[in-house]
């Protein structure tokens, strides 16, 4: 019985468009058989190998030799090896190590440039390679190209640091001379962009039931090395439902051993990738992934910066910057402000809010990403107890300072918690008093000036979200106006600061940019 293949995105040579039936051959139903829809041409499958950090395709040498000697692999699969730049450091000022987002784009170009339109693909990854593939899948879904993923029938990840890896963290940034390496940063536990990609992959890939523009069901298998002291078991298997443990440490886990367990496990995954049917088209009326998870789809996975925009403030000028993306990617900013409720209770670690993101980023974490010390949360409780307000509301606009915890590694000195949101009794709703936004903005500077003196801290830069936006009738534009007016008062009296606005979502980032440029235009016209 011929098998129906997935519909394709426009321009993809392997499929002819929605509704097309791909015949895999009545004799075998497997790639490599005669294809009736292409006049008898031979269509093959391919295994795409993706290496890890500070490595190359040579890491697959032993496994490649073993697989090449297995007749059924040679018959059914082409072996493809994707290489990307990953170096500890470079003395060439014209070169830099690419981010995982850039590598994911390179992987897409690599696949698009293949001379053969393989009908089925299997990704086999080691270490950071698993994050590269997840970032590639996440970006494809975000761009509405889910149909193009339907030929990927399995992703097999070996020792992927899905929750991060902090073994020899200091060595990676010191002894190994990788300071500022963007790939190394994303291997740290619970990195924001890694979590964002994983969240989209879980919802749009692992938990998907049908293929559409923004989802595609693909089996993901995560293997841990039983002696791996670089990526612990909890990080390698993470939240993925199909997992296993194989002999070996972080590197030997992908080298064939005399007991044959690695090769047997991989052959089982490859056989399933050939036999399992393509995903079906989304049924009519079912909500799309972007509709059911629209909030997550808007998030910027990578840090973006706009600025400086220099605006006159009193008799001097002040540089303004806009940052988009995960807050934990910020660096070199003295104070980051978090918007809190009037009970000064931070959001939970798993929340995508500014408060939850900062709490997670400031926490000290273990090898598996587990929280060892909740620095921001515990320090905020200590502040409340010291001021006899634990369990009680504080005055709207109150600002409580805490240490930055793990963010100190990114040269962030302090986290300021601004109480601007008031819970509505008996409901899950909140209100925002616009006077609380103005008062909090002034108090941020008041606390900062005091800490300059009392703690002898060289504070000169402040990053703040648009306080209270999205609650009640406080839109982002209204919050910007309230914060801006207070900033102009403070900066006219003391222009020794640089100001940074933070936004997690793309639309917010673009809107703040438009509002800031409009303020600069008004200043120049005046």
C-alpha positions in Angstrom: 0.0 0.0 0.0 1.6 3.3 -1.0 2.2 5.8 1.8 1.0 9.4 1.6 3.8 11.9 2.1 3.5 15.4 3.6 2.7 18.5 1.7 5.5 20.9 1.0 6.3 24.5 1.4 6.6 26.4 -1.9 9.9 25.9 -3.6 10.8 22.6 -2.0 11.7 20.2 -4.8 11.0 17.0 -2.8 7.3 17.6 -2.7 4.8 19.1 -5.1 2.5 21.0 -2.7 -0.5 20.3 -0.4 -2.3 17.2 -1.2 0.4 15.5 -3.3 0.9 11.8 -2.7 4.4 10.5 -2.6 4.7 6.8 -3.5 7.6 5.1 -1.7 7.3 1.8 -3.6 4.8 -1.0 -3.2 7.6 -3.5 -2.8 9.3 -2.0 0.3 7.6 1.2 1.3 11.1 2.5 2.1 13.3 5.3 0.8 15.5 4.0 -2.0 12.6 2.2 -3.7 11.2 3.3 -7.1 9.1 6.5 -6.8 6.1 6.5 -9.1 5.5 10.3 -8.8 9.0 11.1 -10.1 9.1 8.8 -13.0 11.1 6.0 -11.4 13.9 8.1 -9.8 15.7 6.8 -6.8 14.9 8.7 -3.6 17.2 8.2 -0.6 17.3 9.0 3.1 20.1 10.8 4.9 21.7 10.9 8.3 22.9 14.4 9.2 25.6 14.4 11.9 26.1 17.6 13.9 29.1 17.9 16.2 29.5 19.7 19.5 31.5 22.6 21.1 35.1 23.0 20.1 34.8 20.0 17.8 34.4 19.1 14.2 32.9 16.3 12.0 36.1 14.3 12.8 34.4 13.4 16.1 32.2 11.0 14.1 35.2 9.2 12.6 34.8 5.8 14.5 31.0 5.8 14.2 31.1 6.7 10.5 33.5 3.8 9.8 31.2 1.3 11.6 28.0 2.5 10.0 29.6 2.5 6.5 30.3 -1.2 6.9 26.7 -2.1 7.5 25.0 -3.0 4.2 21.5 -1.8 5.1 22.9 1.6 6.1 24.8 1.9 2.9 21.7 0.9 0.9 19.2 3.3 2.6 21.2 6.3 3.8 23.6 9.0 2.7 25.9 10.1 5.5 26.1 13.9 5.7 28.4 15.8 8.1 27.6 19.4 9.0 30.5 21.5 10.2 30.4 24.9 11.8 32.8 27.3 13.4 33.4 26.7 17.1 36.7 27.8 18.5 37.9 28.6 22.0 39.3 32.0 21.0 40.5 33.8 17.9 43.4 36.2 17.5 41.9 37.4 14.2 40.0 40.7 14.9 38.0 40.1 11.7 36.5 36.8 12.9 34.2 35.8 15.8 32.6 32.7 17.1 29.0 32.5 15.8 26.0 32.3 18.1 23.8 29.2 18.1 21.2 31.2 16.2 23.7 31.9 13.4 24.8 28.2 13.3 21.1 27.2 13.0 20.8 29.5 10.0 24.0 27.9 8.5 22.5 24.5 9.1 19.4 25.5 7.1 21.5 26.7 4.2 23.5 23.5 4.3 20.4 21.4 4.0 18.9 23.6 1.3 22.1 23.4 -0.7 22.2 19.6 -0.9 22.3 18.2 -4.5 19.9 15.4 -3.6 16.4 16.1 -2.2 16.4 13.4 0.4 12.9 12.2 1.2 13.7 11.4 4.9 16.3 12.9 7.2 17.6 11.8 10.6 19.7 14.1 12.7 22.3 12.5 14.9 23.9 15.0 17.3 26.6 15.2 20.0 26.7 17.6 22.9 26.1 21.2 21.7 24.9 19.8 18.3 21.6 18.9 20.0 21.1 22.6 20.8 22.0 23.6 17.3 19.3 21.3 15.9 16.7 22.4 18.4 17.4 26.0 17.5 17.0 25.2 13.8 13.7 23.5 14.5 12.5 26.4 16.6 13.4 29.0 14.0 11.7 27.0 11.2 8.4 26.9 13.3 8.7 30.5 14.2 9.0 31.4 10.4 5.9 29.3 9.6 8.0 26.6 7.7 6.7 23.6 9.6 5.9 21.7 6.3 9.6 21.7 5.4 10.3 19.8 8.6 8.0 16.9 7.8 10.8 14.9 6.1 12.8 14.9 9.4 11.7 11.6 10.9 13.9 11.5 14.0 16.4 13.5 16.0 18.9 11.4 18.1 20.8 13.4 20.6 23.8 12.1 22.5 24.9 14.0 25.7 23.1 17.2 24.7 23.3 19.9 27.5 19.6 20.6 27.4 19.6 22.1 30.9 23.1 23.4 30.6 26.6 22.2 31.7 28.5 23.9 34.5 31.4 21.5 35.0 34.6 23.5 35.1 32.6 26.6 34.4 35.4 28.8 35.6 37.9 26.8 33.5 35.8 27.3 30.4 35.8 31.0 30.9 39.3 31.3 32.3 41.8 28.5 31.9 40.5 27.6 28.5 40.4 31.2 27.4 36.9 31.4 26.1 35.8 34.6 27.7 32.9 36.1 25.7 32.4 33.0 23.5 28.7 33.1 22.7 28.4 29.3 22.3 30.0 28.7 25.7 27.5 31.2 27.3 24.6 29.1 26.0 26.0 26.0 27.7 25.5 27.5 31.1 22.6 26.1 33.1 19.1 27.3 32.2 20.3 29.8 29.6 17.2 31.8 28.4 17.6 31.3 24.6 18.1 27.6 25.1 15.0 27.3 27.2 13.0 29.4 24.7 14.0 27.1 21.8 13.3 24.0 23.9 9.8 25.4 24.9 8.9 25.8 21.2 10.3 22.4 20.3 8.4 20.7 23.0 5.1 22.4 22.1 5.5 22.5 18.3 7.5 19.3 17.7 7.4 16.7 20.5 3.7 17.3 21.5 2.4 18.1 18.0 -0.1 15.8 16.5 -0.3 17.2 12.9 1.9 19.0 10.5 1.1 22.6 9.6 2.9 25.9 9.0 3.9 26.2 12.7 4.1 22.6 14.0 5.5 19.3 12.9 5.6 16.1 15.0 9.1 14.7 15.0 10.4 12.0 17.5 13.3 13.3 19.6 15.4 10.7 21.4 17.9 11.9 24.1 20.7 9.6 25.3 22.9 10.2 28.4 26.4 8.8 29.0 26.4 6.7 32.1 29.9 8.1 33.1 29.4 11.6 31.7 30.7 14.2 34.1 30.3 17.1 31.7 26.6 16.8 30.9 24.8 15.0 33.8 21.9 12.6 33.1 19.3 15.1 34.2 20.5 17.6 31.7 20.9 15.1 28.8 17.4 13.7 29.1 15.8 16.9 30.3 12.1 16.9 29.5 12.1 14.7 26.5 9.9 11.6 26.7 12.1 9.2 24.7 15.4 8.7 26.6 18.1 6.2 27.2 21.5 5.7 28.9 24.6 4.3 27.0 28.1 3.3 28.2 30.8 6.0 28.1 31.7 9.5 29.2 30.9 12.7 27.4 33.1 11.8 24.4 33.2 8.0 24.3 29.4 7.8 24.4 29.5 8.2 20.6 32.3 5.8 19.9 31.4 2.2 19.1 32.4 -0.2 21.8 32.8 -4.0 21.8 29.4 -4.6 23.4 27.7 -2.9 20.4 25.1 -1.1 22.5 25.6 2.3 20.8 25.3 0.9 17.2 22.3 -1.3 18.2 20.5 1.7 19.7 21.2 3.9 16.7 20.2 1.2 14.2 16.9 0.8 16.1 16.3 4.6 15.8 17.2 4.6 12.1 14.9 1.7 11.3 12.0 3.5 13.0 12.8 6.6 11.0 12.4 4.6 7.8 9.3 2.7 8.8 7.2 5.3 10.6 4.7 7.2 8.4 4.9 10.9 7.6 2.8 13.2 9.8 -0.7 13.9 8.7 -2.0 17.4 7.8 -3.7 19.4 10.5 -7.4 18.8 10.7 -9.7 21.7 9.8 -10.6 24.0 12.7 -7.8 22.8 15.0 -6.0 25.8 16.6 -2.5 26.4 15.3 0.6 26.3 17.4 0.9 30.1 17.1 -2.7 30.5 18.3 -2.3 28.2 21.3 1.1 29.5 22.3 1.1 33.0 20.8 2.8 34.5 23.8 5.8 32.2 23.4 6.0 32.8 19.6 6.6 36.5 20.1 9.6 36.1 22.3 13.0 37.1 20.9 15.4 34.1 21.4 18.6 36.1 20.9 19.8 39.4 22.4 19.3 42.4 20.1 20.4 46.0 20.9 19.4 49.3 19.4 21.3 52.5 20.3 22.8 54.6 21.6 20.2 57.3 21.0 21.5 60.5 22.6 18.9 62.8 24.0 19.3 66.1 25.6 18.6 66.1 29.4 18.8 69.5 31.0 22.2 71.0 30.2 23.7 67.7 29.2 22.9 64.6 27.2 22.0 61.0 28.0 22.6 57.9 25.9 19.6 55.5 25.7 19.6 51.9 24.5 17.0 49.3 23.8 17.6 45.6 24.5 15.5 42.8 23.2 15.6 39.1 24.1 16.4 37.1 27.3 17.4 39.3 30.2 20.1 36.8 31.2 22.0 37.7 28.0 22.4 41.3 29.2 25.9 42.2 30.4 27.8 45.3 31.6 24.7 47.0 33.0 25.0 47.9 36.7 21.3 47.8 37.7 18.5 45.7 36.2 15.0 46.6 37.4 12.2 44.0 37.9 8.6 44.9 38.0 6.9 43.2 41.1 3.6 43.2 42.9 3.2 45.2 46.1 3.9 42.1 48.2 7.4 41.9 46.5 6.9 38.3 45.7 8.9 37.3 42.6 7.5 35.1 39.8 8.3 31.4 39.8 11.4 30.2 38.0 9.4 28.7 35.1 7.5 31.9 34.3 8.5 33.9 31.2 7.9 37.2 33.0 10.7 39.7 33.7 10.6 38.8 37.4 10.7 35.0 36.7 13.5 35.4 34.2 15.7 37.5 36.5 15.0 35.2 39.5 16.2 32.2 37.3 19.2 34.1 35.9 20.4 35.3 39.4 20.1 31.8 41.0 23.2 29.7 41.7 22.7 26.4 39.9 24.1 22.9 40.0 25.4 20.6 37.3 21.9 19.5 36.2 20.4 23.0 36.3 18.8 22.6 39.7 18.6 25.7 41.9 21.2 25.6 44.7 20.6 29.1 45.9 17.7 31.4 45.1 19.8 34.6 45.4 17.2 37.2 44.3 14.2 35.5 45.9 15.9 34.8 49.2 17.5 38.3 49.4 14.1 39.9 48.7 12.5 37.9 51.6 15.4 39.1 53.8 14.7 42.7 52.8 11.0 42.3 53.6 11.8 40.8 57.0 14.3 43.5 57.8 11.6 46.1 57.0 8.8 44.2 58.9 6.8 43.8 55.7 7.0 40.0 55.0 3.5 38.8 54.1 2.3 42.5 54.0 2.0 44.9 51.1 4.5 47.7 50.7 3.7 51.2 49.5 3.2 51.3 45.7 6.4 52.5 44.1 8.7 51.0 46.7 12.0 49.8 45.3 14.0 47.0 47.1 17.6 46.3 46.1 19.1 42.8 46.1 22.4 41.2 44.9 22.6 40.0 41.3 23.8 36.5 42.2 25.0 34.6 39.1 24.4 37.7 37.0 27.5 39.1 38.5 29.4 37.0 36.1 27.9 39.2 33.4 29.0 42.4 35.2 25.5 43.1 36.5 25.9 44.5 40.0 22.3 44.9 41.5 18.7 43.9 40.9 16.1 46.5 41.9 12.5 45.3 42.6 9.9 47.9 41.9 6.5 47.4 43.5 4.0 48.6 40.9 1.3 45.9 40.5 -1.6 45.4 43.0 -3.5 42.1 43.1 -7.3 42.3 43.0 -8.7 40.4 46.0 -10.6 37.2 45.1 -9.3 37.2 41.5 -6.2 36.5 39.5 -6.2 40.0 38.1 -3.9 43.0 38.9 -4.3 46.7 38.7 -1.6 49.4 38.2 -1.8 52.9 39.6 0.0 55.1 37.2 1.4 57.1 40.1 3.1 53.9 41.2 5.1 53.9 38.0 6.2 57.5 38.4 7.1 57.0 42.0 9.0 53.8 41.3 11.1 55.4 38.6 12.1 58.2 41.0 12.8 55.7 43.8 15.1 53.7 41.5 17.5 56.7 41.2 17.1 57.5 44.9 18.2 54.0 45.9 21.0 53.9 43.3 22.4 57.2 44.6 22.3 55.9 48.2 24.0 52.6 47.2 26.7 54.5 45.4 27.7 56.0 48.7 26.8 53.4 51.3 28.1 50.3 49.3 30.8 52.3 47.4 29.4 50.9 44.1 30.3 52.6 40.8 26.8 52.5 39.5 26.2 54.3 36.2 23.8 52.3 34.1 20.2 51.3 34.7 18.1 48.8 32.7 14.3 48.9 33.3 11.3 47.3 31.7 8.3 49.5 30.9 6.8 49.2 34.4 3.2 47.9 34.7 2.6 47.7 30.9 0.0 45.2 29.9 -1.9 45.5 33.2 -5.3 47.3 33.5 -5.4 50.2 31.1 -1.6 50.8 31.2 -0.5 50.1 27.7 3.2 50.0 26.7 3.0 53.5 25.2 1.4 54.9 28.4 4.0 53.3 30.6 6.7 54.7 28.4 5.3 58.3 28.8 5.1 57.9 32.6 8.6 56.5 32.9 10.0 59.0 30.4 8.7 62.1 32.3 10.2 60.8 35.5 13.5 60.0 33.7 13.7 63.5 32.3 13.3 65.0 35.8 16.0 62.7 37.3 18.4 63.0 34.4 18.2 66.8 34.1 19.5 66.9 37.7 22.0 64.2 37.3 23.1 63.1 33.8 25.8 60.7 34.9 23.6 57.7 33.9 23.0 55.7 30.8 19.5 54.3 30.4 18.6 50.9 29.0 15.1 49.7 28.1 14.4 46.0 28.1 11.7 44.1 26.1 11.3 40.3 25.7 8.9 40.5 22.7 9.7 41.6 19.2 6.7 43.9 18.9 7.5 45.6 22.2 11.1 46.1 21.1 10.0 47.7 17.9 7.4 49.9 19.6 9.9 51.2 22.2 12.3 52.0 19.4 9.7 54.1 17.6 8.7 55.9 20.8 12.4 56.7 21.7 13.1 58.0 18.2 10.0 60.1 18.4 11.3 61.7 21.6 14.6 62.4 20.0 12.9 64.0 17.1 10.9 66.2 19.4 14.1 67.2 21.2 15.8 68.1 18.0 12.8 70.1 16.8 12.8 72.0 20.0 
